[in-house]
Amino acid sequence: MSDIVASAVKTLQARMEGKSLPGSVKFVIPGEGTVLIDGDTVSDADADADCTMTANAETFEGILEGDVNPTAAFMTGKLKVEGDMGLAMKLGSVL
């Protein structure tokens, strides 16, 4: 597991404390690994998910830190979303 993925798992676990998603979302960071949020669990598992988001490390870290707007990243092609778009939108409100 890369440092980026390890840090993201730790950060997202803290943000998900007491919260839950009605499904699973996987972040794919090419060359680094994956982060899976399944209900209220966050891990570095590379499992099937209801929604898969793919972004490079710089974009992913920017989204996580609040410096990059996920919608803008999606609209400019820096963030790709496959699967349940509604679940992707719910993720934003949970975090």
N, C-alpha and C positions, 0 to 999 in steps of 0.2 A: 504494500500500500504506500502510495506517495505521501509526502508531507502535506500536499494540498488536500488530498482526500481525507487524511487523518484529521487535519484541522477542521475541515468542513463537517465531518461526522460529529466532532466534539461541539462545534458551534451550533449545528442544527439540533443536536440532542438537547442542548440547553434551551433553544428557542421553542422546541416542541413540548417542553415540560408542561404537563396538564392539558395538552392539545392533541387533536387527532385528525387525520385525514380520512375521508370515506373511500379509501382505495390506496393505491400505491403509485409513487412517482420515482422514476430513476433519472439521475443526472449522469450523463456520460461525458467525461472529460478526456478526449483523445490523448493518449500518451501518459495519462495519470491514473485513470481508473474510474470507478463508479461510486455513486452515493445513492442509496435506496432509502426512501421514506415509505414505510408500509404501516398505515394506521398511525400508531404513536411510537413506532420503532424506527430508529435511524441506524444504518449500518453501511459497510462497504461492500455488501453483497452485490453480485452481478446476476440478478434474477429477473424473470419476466415482470413487467409492471403495466399498470393500466395506462400510464402516460410516461413517455421517455423524452427527456430534454437533452439536447446535445449542444455543447458550447466549448470553446477553447478555454484554457486555464485562466487567461486574463479576463475574459468576459464573465466566467463563472465566479471568480473571486470578486469582481466588481459588483455583480448582482448580490452576492452574499454580504458584501460590506455596505451596500446601499448606494454605491457610486454609479452603478449602471442600472437604468430602468429596464426591467425585463420585457415590457411591451415594446419599447424602442429597440431593444436588442433583437426581438423577434421580427419586427417590421423591417429591420435592416439586414436580416439574414445571419446575424451573429449568434442567434439562438434558434435552434430547430426544435419543433415540438411534434411528436408523433403520438397518436392515440387520443385519449380523452382530454380535449381542450378545456372543458369545464373544470376538470380536476386540476389542471394547471393553473387556472384562474383562482380556484379555492386555495391553492398552496400560497399564493401571494397574501391572502387575507390571514392565513394561519400564522405566517412568519412575520 
